[in-house]
Amino acid sequence: MSRLLTLLQKLIAVFSLVLVTGCTTAAPPESVLAVPAAPQKYAAIVVDASTGKTLFEVNSTAQRYPASLTKMMTLYMLFEALESGRVTKETQIPVSDHAGSQPPTKLRFRRGETIDVDSAIRAMVVKSANDVAVAVGEYLGGGSEDQFAAMMTAKAHQLGMASTSFRNACGLPDGGQVTSARDMAVLGIALEHRFPQHFHYFSESDFMFRGRLVRGHNDMLGRVRGVDGIKTGYIRASGYNIVTSYNADGRHLIVVVMGAQSARQRNDHVEALIQRSLGPMTADAQPRLMYAGQQPAASALPGLAAPGVAAQGSSLPAAPASPLPGQPASDLPSADLASPTSPLLPVQ
């Protein structure tokens, strides 16, 4: 009997060792980050705005079209003009025929009409009004939008936005108007740090203009607790872009997503990146990217729909067509996927 007990004890010990060995050597299940964009258009970055540390990035230095994220720089220049005393919030900005002829979105003006600076800020932030952005550019550029675009580019390079070049004040299509996700993060941080007294504009979702309520389309506002701005953008060549500020519970993040196939999927992706960045061990848990149109090989991260599956019952639009010049399609994450040693973004 004692020999049998001894044998059983040995078997139990061996079985336990096998279990422990199996648990300690098995690789963790692969996580897949569903990306609602084609690989040649997608770019993203998450930055700790308090320290400048990069928490996540994919294709963050690749050139992309900014679309209406351009207006963030137009607003930066206007805020500088306010700080220098060149304009006040009551200054009337004339809307030229050129400005008024811009395609939507726009407020629409008659010849000879003007708009005050305070309303112009709200129109660019909330409505993303192209006619107002061009009018502001002409006013600050001495009557020339081209001159203002050169000023914008010079300011971008001064801030450390090395991949950015502007050709207009509003973000409408121009092959020479390019930026990167990292540059847009730099601009988002610079706006908040340089002009904290004006940053409240980016949290507004509507405003009154000439007796009517003008509503915005940044649906991240009010959707995620802690999100307090800042700007969306879209042209066909860029896909759906956004820069988002999260500020709650002692954490301050700037999230940039570029190239999404729809606004809803873009917003879902931003929310998931926020949740991921707030969680533990995010820098070590680098997911494999699964771009739109690819078949998932593993379960997606919580809060992310599998690629090719519409979020909340919506249908996926067709994938955007051509990549940017010099940006070939790739199924693999870029080499700059974030790590704990990622360089800090310049904060100015």
Summary of the structure (lengths in Angstrom):
residues: 348
radius of gyration: 24.1
end to end distance: 79.2
largest distance: 106.3
contacts: 1136
relative contact order: 0.20
helix: 35%
strand: 20%
